[in-house]
Amino acid sequence: MSVWPAAKAGQVLRALHRIGWTLKRQSGSHRVLSRPGWQDVVFAFHDGNELGPRMLARLAKHTGLRPEDL
C-alpha cells in the first residue's frame, strides 16, 4: 500500500507553493514551476484532475513534496 493518497491537482499545486515552488511561466494548463536549488518542473494538470498515488510519488521525487505537505 502506498503512503500517498489520491489528491486533486489544485491541492497538490497549493502544497507545492507552500514548500517554496513559484510559477515561472504558464501556457494553457502547463505551468513551469521553479525553486532555488532544484530543476524546473512542468506541472501539466487541470486543477480538478485527480492525481493517483503513483503520479504523486513521481512528482515528489522531482519536487521534494511529502505526503504530510498535502
Secondary structure in CASP SS format (residue, H / E / C, confidence):
PFRMAT SS
TARGET T0000
AUTHOR 0000-0000-0000
METHOD secondary structure of the structure
MODEL  1
M C 1.00
S C 1.00
V C 1.00
W C 1.00
P C 1.00
A C 1.00
A E 1.00
K E 1.00
A H 1.00
G H 1.00
Q H 1.00
V H 1.00
L H 1.00
R H 1.00
A H 1.00
L H 1.00
H H 1.00
R H 1.00
I C 1.00
G C 1.00
W C 1.00
T E 1.00
L E 1.00
K E 1.00
R E 1.00
Q E 1.00
S E 1.00
G C 1.00
S C 1.00
H E 1.00
R E 1.00
V E 1.00
L E 1.00
S E 1.00
R C 1.00
P C 1.00
G C 1.00
W C 1.00
Q C 1.00
D C 1.00
V E 1.00
V E 1.00
F E 1.00
A C 1.00
F C 1.00
H C 1.00
D C 1.00
G C 1.00
N C 1.00
E E 1.00
L E 1.00
G C 1.00
P H 1.00
R H 1.00
M H 1.00
L H 1.00
A H 1.00
R H 1.00
L H 1.00
A H 1.00
K H 1.00
H H 1.00
T H 1.00
G C 1.00
L C 1.00
R C 1.00
P H 1.00
E H 1.00
D H 1.00
L C 1.00
END
